[in-house]
Amino acid sequence: MDDRAFTKLTEYLQQVPAIEGTVGHGAGDDGRWWVKFTINIDHQLAWQTVQELGHVLNYLSVNERLPMSFHPVSPPPYMNGGPAEFLSWVIECHDPEFKPGTCVKWLEGRLPNPVADLEQWEME
């Protein structure tokens, strides 16, 4: 998969308030793809970001789930350090027909809009 296929998704994720740093990405020979990023666990919206992404990507509908998963990944903590430095998050797509651009459309339609506006993330 060409790097350009990830441009819109990486740019979108970089606008999410608690996501920081580089958004990495890749794809296997079978067409399944992934993006990996860091969430600043000290950010006021860190856990809300996790909750929002988890809802849309893992559990939007009980009957019609998206062909992907959102979850934490980490090297062994006892060898490296704590979550502020070594905890990352990954979105993995399990269906080569579901492209990164389609993922953006699902996120845009369900996350606060505009995604970079902190006021839109306020809970009532």
C-alpha positions as CSV (number, residue, x, y, z in Angstrom):
1,M,0.0,0.0,0.0
2,D,1.3,3.4,-1.0
3,D,2.2,5.9,1.8
4,R,-0.2,8.4,0.2
5,A,-3.1,6.1,1.2
6,F,-2.3,7.0,4.8
7,T,-2.0,10.8,4.5
8,K,-5.6,11.7,5.3
9,L,-5.7,9.4,8.3
10,T,-2.4,10.4,9.8
11,E,-3.3,14.1,9.3
12,Y,-6.6,13.6,11.0
13,L,-5.2,11.7,14.0
14,Q,-2.6,14.4,14.5
15,Q,-5.4,16.8,15.1
16,V,-7.0,14.8,17.9
17,P,-6.1,16.8,21.0
18,A,-4.4,14.1,23.1
19,I,-2.5,12.4,20.3
20,E,1.0,13.6,20.1
21,G,4.2,12.9,18.0
22,T,4.5,11.0,14.8
23,V,1.8,8.7,13.6
24,G,3.5,5.7,12.1
25,H,1.8,3.4,9.6
26,G,2.4,0.3,7.5
27,A,0.7,-2.5,5.5
28,G,1.3,-6.2,5.1
29,D,1.6,-8.0,1.8
30,D,-1.9,-9.2,2.3
31,G,-3.2,-5.6,2.2
32,R,-4.0,-5.4,5.9
33,W,-2.8,-2.1,7.4
34,W,-2.1,-0.4,10.7
35,V,-1.4,3.0,12.2
36,K,0.5,3.5,15.5
37,F,0.6,6.6,17.7
38,T,1.1,8.0,21.3
39,I,-1.6,9.4,23.5
40,N,-0.3,11.9,26.1
41,I,-1.6,10.2,29.2
42,D,-1.4,13.5,31.2
43,H,-3.6,15.3,28.7
44,Q,-7.0,16.2,30.1
45,L,-8.7,14.4,27.2
46,A,-6.5,11.3,27.2
47,W,-9.0,8.8,28.4
48,Q,-11.9,10.5,26.6
49,T,-9.8,10.0,23.4
50,V,-9.3,6.4,24.2
51,Q,-13.0,6.0,24.9
52,E,-14.1,7.7,21.7
53,L,-11.6,5.8,19.5
54,G,-12.5,2.5,21.2
55,H,-16.2,3.1,20.7
56,V,-16.0,4.0,17.0
57,L,-13.3,1.5,16.0
58,N,-14.1,-1.5,18.2
59,Y,-17.7,-1.3,19.2
60,L,-19.7,1.1,17.1
61,S,-22.4,-1.5,16.5
62,V,-22.8,-4.9,18.1
63,N,-24.2,-6.4,14.9
64,E,-22.0,-4.6,12.3
65,R,-18.5,-4.1,13.6
66,L,-15.8,-2.3,11.6
67,P,-13.1,-4.7,10.4
68,M,-10.5,-3.2,12.7
69,S,-9.3,-3.0,16.3
70,F,-7.9,-0.2,18.4
71,H,-5.8,-1.2,21.4
72,P,-2.6,-0.5,23.4
73,V,0.8,-2.0,22.6
74,S,3.9,-1.9,24.8
75,P,7.3,-3.4,25.1
76,P,7.9,-5.2,28.4
77,P,7.5,-2.5,31.1
78,Y,10.0,-4.2,33.4
79,M,12.7,-3.6,30.8
80,N,11.8,-0.1,29.6
81,G,9.7,2.1,31.8
82,G,6.2,3.4,32.3
83,P,3.3,4.3,30.1
84,A,4.2,7.9,29.7
85,E,7.2,6.9,27.6
86,F,6.5,3.5,26.2
87,L,2.7,2.9,25.8
88,S,1.5,3.3,22.2
89,W,-1.8,2.7,20.6
90,V,-2.5,1.0,17.3
91,I,-5.4,0.8,14.9
92,E,-5.2,-2.4,12.9
93,C,-7.4,-3.1,9.9
94,H,-8.2,-6.8,9.3
95,D,-9.8,-6.3,5.8
96,P,-7.7,-5.2,2.9
97,E,-10.8,-3.7,1.2
98,F,-11.3,-1.3,4.1
99,K,-8.9,1.5,3.3
100,P,-7.4,4.2,5.6
101,G,-9.5,6.9,3.9
102,T,-12.7,5.0,4.8
103,C,-11.5,4.9,8.4
104,V,-11.2,8.7,8.4
105,K,-14.8,9.0,7.2
106,W,-16.1,6.9,10.1
107,L,-14.0,8.9,12.6
108,E,-15.0,12.3,11.1
109,G,-18.7,11.3,11.3
110,R,-18.5,10.3,14.9
111,L,-15.8,12.1,16.8
112,P,-16.2,15.7,18.0
113,N,-16.3,18.1,15.0
114,P,-14.0,19.9,14.3
115,V,-11.8,17.3,16.0
116,A,-9.1,19.8,17.0
117,D,-11.5,22.1,18.8
118,L,-11.2,21.4,22.6
119,E,-14.7,22.9,23.2
120,Q,-16.2,20.2,21.0
121,W,-14.8,17.5,23.3
122,E,-16.4,18.9,26.5
123,M,-18.8,16.4,28.1
124,E,-22.1,17.7,29.3
